[in-house]
């Protein structure tokens, strides 16, 4: 039995888990855990209904088979939980505690439940509890660092069950049912050794096999390493291995001694590659990662990784792509070996090669989507064949399957602090690849994390231009999820950073965004003032299209405030600006808003004339949706003026346009018709 890790940093929903024929021993522990599920809890005994999911704890040292036992328990009882199994790992392979916020978001993603980008921990955990309130789900929380992590993720639903794996007790969580693991029994330990090494030598010398199992203290991870060592040496006797293992110096755990023995027996290039796998982000490795770390070809790296799997040093991940996982119990030991055998400069160079390879893969992943660009095709052909993707679909699949490792790469690169230039390039390419394949809205949560990391680097390196860009992007995501006050704070900070960098684009963008935040918060006077500042800057630089748009935003602010005279002046300026710039579609939309304000101001005849003009310009722009919205507005106006025949004519025209142009219920249809609404009572101009 081995420590079978679950996808690091990820959560997934499934009905089946580890194959039954891979599990050995632990019959007593399984029986006790299954009985604990049926046993009445403390709340039930006291006559109260259990307020939360029951927690079963599988405790043991890394390498003791604790995850495999939890997986086997889940496999046996999964059919009692019709809504499936949720899995999440709560500690990174390097021992870093996974933030509750990230774990909750991954679980919500697995449930396909909404999780706003940048939402705080409390909001995400509440959303998770809400999503699980009416489900019967089994949670497997692997490698929990502390009770606080588990407690925050527990559903308030007694029909759910949480199976938790940890190194120690979960003090603070009521009614936890612990199961503490030691070594495997001798029979199971020998069987595991036989599976890894082959049955012949174990059958020939059963006494030596039992002695080796005892020397490995029944630790499944150590037994697998020992079996892999024997499998690679068909002529070696079991007793020979026991002697060499006994002769290992340096102390430490039995797993550490077994790993040092296996490491010492490998050829120097393979041993170096193995050590460098401790640098792999999130413990996930693919041939490209190993190739970059070791400085060898992709084919040689793939062969080395397959050899490590045979030795029990890696787990193959069930994935359409060749992916491998460093067992959590070996990760810190490999890191220690790397620090002992490799100079810091060599480790830094290997890390830099890995990040550079990832950057180039992300470039290829993005460029293949630019099918209409000759320059993009030329760049793609200039890349080595091993870095090219055969199709956009293959690139999208790679991005999706590699997402945990890519995000972990970004986090590790920023935390390292020594490779900030590569880290900035990595995050830039990752953002662009996600936008190209997933879209801004679908990737919003990941983009929020990446922009936050960019901000960390920009502040550490004192890069005001990049700081302004990161703050603007974060502010946009905050505003999109309804955190307008937070967005306003970021926009003001971005304005300061833009001024420090003397970046006209950042200054103008931040100034306008501050105005937009005030507009959303209902402070129309400040909104108009900030839009006016942005307009002054655009006019000074001769940016006519942006100036026309800002005239419209000022007009919208005055409209909301009920100052229709000011609103009309600014909307007319917007129409004139778009006309000079030759933007027919924007001119039609501005005329549409001008007609709306004229109607609000009590000028129905002017509104009708302007609306008809807007219909004409929308037709020239071939904007059928705007035409339909304007015909509907004309219909409403004629109804108010007592002309039902004309109203029916325009309404019929609009319905025909909508039926031909877009499916029913398309939210974009109303975009042109509802840009401005009365939000306040009319006021004197």
N, C-alpha and C positions, 0 to 999 in steps of 0.2 A: 504494500500500500504506500502510495506516495502523496506528497503535498500537491494536489492538483489545483493550481491557482486559477482564479476566475479573471476574465479580461481586466487588467489593471485600469483603474480610473473610469471604468465603464459599468453600465448596468444593462441587462437585457431581459426580455420577457420570453420564457420558454416553458415547455411542459415536461421535457426530459433532460437528463443530465448525464453523468458519467456512466459508462457501460458497466453492466453488472459484473462481467467477467474480469474486470480490472481490480475489483475490490477484494481485499483479503482480511480475514480476522475481524476483531472488534465485535464479535457476536454479543458479548455481555453488554458492552457500551450501547450498541444499537438497541438491544432489548430494553435497557433502562430509559433511553431517550424516547423510544416509542411509547413506553408506559407513562413517561412524564407528560406527554401530550394529552393522554386521557385522564390523568390525575387531576382532581379538583384543586383549584388554586385557593389562595388564602381568602380572596374576596368571596368566592363561592361558599367556602366553609363558614364564613361569617354572615351569610345570607345576602350579600350584596352582589350585584352584577359586575363582572370584571370590566373596568373602564377602558382597558387597552389590550393590545395583542400580548399573548404570552411570549416569554423569551426563554429559549433553550440555549445554553452556553456550552460550546465545545472548547475547552481550554487545554493548551499544551504548547510546548516549544516549537518554533519553526522547524519543519522537517519531521515532526512526529506523526504526520498523517492526519492532522486535525481537519484540514480542508477536505480531504478525501472522505473522512467520516461524515462530515456535514453534507457533502454532496450525495453520499449514499443514503443518508437519512432523507434528504430531500427527494431523491429518486423514489424511495419506498412510499412516501406519504403524499407525493405531489397530486395524486388523483383525488385527494380530499379537498383540494383547493382549485376549483374550476376556473378561476381567473388567472391562474398561472403562477410562475415563479419569478420573482424579481431578485437580481443579484447586483451587489455593489462591493467593491473592495475599498476599505477605509484607510489603508496605509499604502504608500508607494513602496516599490521594491527596495528603495534606499532607506526606508524607515521613516520618511516624512509623513506626517499626519495629513490625510486628505481633508480639506475644509468641508464642514457640513454643507455649506452652500453648494459646493460642486457636486457632492454626493446626492443631495436632494434634487438638483437639476438633472443629473443623469437618470435618476429613478423616474422623474416626471417625463423625461424624454422617452424612456422605455414604455411608459403608460400612454404616450402620445397626449399628454395633458399640457395645457398652456403654462409656460414659465417665462414671464417677461424678462427681457435682457436687462442685466444689471440689478435685478431685484435683490433685496437684502435677504439674509439667512432666515429671519422670522417669517417673511412673506412666502419664501419657497417651502419651508417646512409646513407652514399652514396649508399651502396649496397641495402638498403631498398628502397630508392627513385628510383633506377634503376629497382628494381623488380616490383614497383608499377607504373612505367611510362606508361605502356600500359594495365593496368588493371582498371576495374571499381569496386572499393572496398569501403566498408563502414567501417570506423575505429571507434571503441568505446574505448576511452582512459579514464579509470575510475580513479577517485581520483587523478587527476593531482596535483602535489605539486606547480608547478610554470609554467610560460609561456615558459621558456627555454626548459623544458622537451617536451612540446607539439610541439613547433616550430621545434625541432630537428627531430621529427618523422613524420612531415607533408610531404606527397608526393607532388612533383612538377607536379601535374596532376589535373586540374580542374574538371575532371570527377569523382574524389573521394570525399567523404564527411567524415569529422571527427566530431563525436559527443563526446564532452569532458565533463567530470564531475569534478567539482572542488568546493572548499569552497569559493573562491573569484574570482575576475576578472582576466583575462589573459592579463594584460597590456603588450603591445609590439607586439601583433599579430594583424595584420591589418584585419579589416572587420569581427570581431568576433560578432556573433549574440547571446547575452546573454538571458537566461531565469532564473530568480531568484525565488526560491521556498520559500513559507512560509508554514503554516500548511494546512492540508486538510480542505475542506469545511465541514460543520457540518454533512450533509447527508452522505458523503463518510466516514467521521470519525466514525460515528455511525455504518455504514455498516461494516467497518473493525473491529470494536469492536465486532459486532455480529458474524462475521466469526470466530474470535478467541475464544470467550466465549460461543458461542451458542446463538440462536435467542430468547429463551424463556424469559430470564430475561430482555433482551433489550426491547422486545415487551411489557412486563408487566409494565416496568417503563421507558418509553421513555424519560421523563424529566431528570431523574437521569443519563441516558445514555448520553444525550446531555450535561449535566453538567460535567460528567466525561471526555467527549471528549474535552470540553472547558478547563478543568483543565489540560489535557494532551497537550494543545495548538495545537491540530491537528497534532502532531508529530507522524508519522506512527509507528516508533520504540517503542515509549512510549505506544501507543494504543495496539500494539501487546503484550507487556509485561503485560499490564493491563488485556487484554483478557485472556492471559495464566494464570494469577493469579486467575481469576474468573473460568476458566475451571477446574482448580485443586480443586476448592471449590464449589461444586454444590449448597450448601445451603447458600452461602454468597450472599448478595444483592449488587447491583451496588452501592447503596448509601454508604454501608459499606466500599467499596473500596475507594470511593471518600474521605470519612472522613480520612481513614488511610493514603492516599496519601497526603492529606492536612496537616496531622500531622507530616509528615516526616521532620526531621530537618537536618541541615547541608548545606542548600542552594544548589547551583549548578543547572544544567539543569533539565528539567522535566524528561528526560530519566534517568539521574542519580538518581533522587528520586524514579522513578519506579523500577529501578534495585535494589536499596537498600531495597525497600519494598519486592520485590520477594526474594532477598537473605536472608533477615531476616526470611522469612516464611519457608525456606527450612530446612529439618533436617540437623544437624551439618555435617555429612559425605558428603551429597550432596552439601551443601554450600561450604565446603572446596574444593571438587572436582571442582566446578564451578570456584572458585577463581584461582585455579591452572591452569585452561585452558588458562589463560593469558600467561603462559610460553610456550604454544604450538608454534612450529616454523611456521611462515607464517600464523598463525591463523588457520591452518589445524589440525584436531584432528581425530584420529581413536581409536578404543577400546584399542589397545596396548599402545598408547601414554597416554590415560586417566588412564589406569591401572597402568602404571609406575608412573605417577605423583601422583596419590592418594594412591598408595600402596595397591590396591585391586585386585581382580581377573578380568580377561578379561570379563567374562560374567556380573559381577556386573558393570563394567565400561560401557559396551554396554547398559545395562538397564538405567544407569544414563544419558548417552548421549541422548537416545531416550526420556527420560523424559524432558531433557532440550529443545529438539526440540518442544515438546508439549507446553512448557512454552514460546516459542518464544525467547529462549536464544541462540539457535544455529540454523544454517541452515543445512539441509541434502544436501550433494553434490551428484549430479547425477553421480554415479560411480559404476563399478562392485564390488568394495570393499566398506564396510561400512565406509564412510568418512563424516566428519562434518566440518563446518566452523564457527568460531567465528565472528559475525558481526563486521565490522570495527568500528561502533559507540559504541559498548560495550567493545571492547578490552582495551582501556585506563581506562575505569571505573572498569573493573575487575582487572586490574593491581593495581589500587589504593586500591581496597578492599583487595587484597592480601597483599599489603605492610602495610595495617592497622591492619589486623587480624592475619597475620602469621609472625613469626620471620624470620629474614634474613637467619638464619641457616636452617630453615625448607624449605624455598624456594630453597636454594642451594642444599639441599638433594633431593628435588623433581626433580630439574633439572638434578642432577647427575643420579638419577634412570631412568629418561627418556632417557638420552644419553646412559646409559648402556644397556637398553632394545633395543635401536636402533642398537647398536653395535652387540648385539647377533642376532637380526633379519638379519642384513647384513651378519654375519657369516653363518647363516643357508641358506640365499639366495645364497651365493657363494658355500658352501660345497655341495649343492644338485646337482651342475653341475659336480662335480667330481665323476661321476658314476663308474669309473673303479678303484677307490682307496678304498681298505678295511679300511684304516685309516679314510678316509673321512666318510664312512658309519658308522663307530664306533662313530665318533664325533657327527654325526647327530642323532644317536639313543640315545646318552647321553644327548641330549637337551630335555627340557620339550616339551610335545606334542603341547602346544599352540604356540611354537616358530618354529615349523617345517612346511615346505611347502609340500603339497601333491605331487608336480611334479615340474620339472624345468620350465615348462611353467607357472605355478602359481607363482613361484618365480620371473620370468621375468616380469609378469604382475604387481606384487606388486611393483617391482623396478621402472617400468615405471610410474605407477600411483602415487607413493609416491615421485617421483623425486623432485618436488618443495619443499616439506617438508624436504626431506633429505638434499638438498643443503642449505636450510635455517637453518637447524640444525647445519650444519658445520659452516656457517657464524656466527651464534649466539654463538656457543661454543667458537670460536676463539675470538670474540669480548668480551665475558665475561671475559676471562683472568684468571679465578680462577680454571678452570677445564681443563687445557691444556693437562694433561695426557689422559683424556677421549676424548678430542678433537682430539688428535693425533691418538688414536685407531679408532675413528669414521671415520676419513678421510682415514686412511689406509684401513679399511674394505670397505668403500664406493668405493674407487678406484678399489679395487680387484673385488668387485661385478660388477661394471660397465664393467670392462675389460672382465670378464667371460661371461656376458650376452649380452653386446652390442658390444664389441670390441673396441680396442684402437682408431681406426680411427673414428668410428661413435660417440664415446663419447669424442672426443678430446676437444671440447669446455668446457665441464664440468670438464674434467681432468685438463685443464689449470687453471681453477678457484681453484680447490682443491689443486693442487700443489702450487699455490700462497698462499693459506691459510696455508699450511704446512710451507712454507718459513717464513710467518709472525710469527708463533709460534716458529720456530727454532731460528729466530733472537731475539725474545723477551726472550726466555729461554737460549740463548747462547748455542745451540746444534749444533756444527759444522758438525757432521756427517749427521744429518738430513738436515741441510742447504745445504750441498753438494749434497745430493740426490735430494732435491727439485729443486735446480738450474740446475742439469743435466736433469731432466725431463722437466723443462720449456724450457731449451735450445733445447732439441730434438723437442719439439712441435714448437718452433720458427723456427728451421731449416726446419721442414717439411712443413711449410707454407710459405717458401721463405724469412723469416726475418733472413738471415744468419748473418748479422752484429750484430743484437741483440743476436742471439744465441752465437756468439763468446764472447761477453761480459759476458754472463751467464756462459759459460764454463770456462773462466779465473777465475771468482769469485768462481766457484765450485772447481777449482784446489786449490785455496787459502784455502777454507774451508776444503778440503780433507787433505791438509798438516797440518792444525791446529788440525784436528782430528786424524792424523797419520793413515789414512784409506787407505791401499794400493789399494783396489778396486776403491775407488773414485778418487785417484790420477791417476791411470792408465787410467780409463775411461775418466776423464776430459782431460788428456794429449792427448789422441787419438782424442777426440772430437774437441779440439782446432785445431789439424792438419786437421781434416775433414772439419772444417769451412774454414780454409785457402785454402784448396783444392777447395771448392765450390766457393770461392771468386776469384780464379785464381792466388793465390800467391803460386806457386808450390814449390818454394825454402823453404819458411817457413813451408809449409805442410810436405815436406820431413823431415825437421829438427824436427818438433814436433812428427811425426811418429817414427823417430829414437830415440827420448827420451823415448817414450812409449815402443819401442822395447827393449831398454836397461833394463828397469824395468821388463819387462816380462821374458827376458832371465835370469836376476838375480834371479827370483823366480822360474825358471824352468817351466814356463807355455808355453809348446811347441806349442799347438794349437793356442793360441793367438799370439805367436811370428811369426808363419807361416803366419797368417792373416796380421800382420803388415808388414812383408816382401812384401806381395802383395800390400798393400796400398802405401808403399814407391815406389814400382815399378810402380804403377799407376801414382803417382805424377811425377816421372821422365819421364814416357811416355808422359804425357800431356805437359811437358816442352821440349820434343824432345830429351832428353838425353837417347838414346836407349841403350847404353852400360851399364849405371847404372841400367836402367830398366830391362835389361836381367839378370844381376847378381842377382837382388833382386827377380825376378820371379822364377829363378832357385832355390834360397834359399827357397822360399815359397813352391815349388814343393817338395823339399827334406824334409822340415819340415812336410808337410802333409803325405808324405810317411812314415816317422818315426812314426808319430802319428797314422797311420793306417786309416786315413780319406780318403777313396777312392773317394767319391764324390767331396770333396774339392780339391783333387789332380787333378782330371779331369778338374775342372774349372780353376785351376792355369795353367795347361798345355795349356788350351785353350787361356788364356791371353798371355802366353809365345809365342805361335804360332803367335798371333796377332802382338806382338811387333817385332818378327823376320820378319814378313812381312813388317812392317813399316820401319825396318832397312835395307830393301833391300836384305833379305836373303830368297828368295822364296823356295828353296829346303829344307832348315832347317825348314821353316814354315810348309811345307807339311808333313815332317816326324813327327814333333811335333804334328801337328793337327791329323794325323792318330793315334798317341799314345794316344792323348786325347780322340778320339772316342772310342778306346779300353777300356780305364779306365772308361769312361762314361757308356759304356755297362755293365761293372762289377758293377758299382754303380746303374744300372737300372735307369739312368737319361735320359729318352727318349727325353725330351725337349732339353737338352744340346747336345745329339747326333744329333738331327735334325739341331740345329744351327751350329754345326761343319760341318755337311755334306753340308750345304748351303755355309759355308765359303770355303770349299774345292772346291765346284762348281765354286765359284767366282775366286779362285786361278787358277784352270785349264783353265778357260776362258781367263784369262790374259796371261797364258802360251801357248795359242793356241791349246788347246786340248778340243774341244767342246763335243766330245763323252763322255769323263770322266766327264765333267761338267754336262752333261745331266743325266748321271747315278746317280751322287751324289744328284742332285736336285730332281730327282724322288724319291730317297730313303728318303730324308728329307720330301717331301710332303706326302708320305705314312705315315711316323711317326707322322706328325702333324695331319693328318686326323684321325688317330686312337686314339691319346692321348688326345686332348683337342678341345673344340669348336672353331670355327673360330673367330678371333679377340681377343683371350685371350692375354692381355698385358704381361703376365708372359712368353710367349714363347720367347720373345726377350731378356729376362733378361741375359741369358748366352752369347748372341751374341753381346751385346752392352755395356758391362761393361766399356770398354775403347774405346775412339775415339780420333783421332788426333785433338788436340786443338791448336796446334802451328806448325810452320814450323820446319823441321828438323834442328838440330843444331849439331855441332861437339862435339863428346864425349871427 
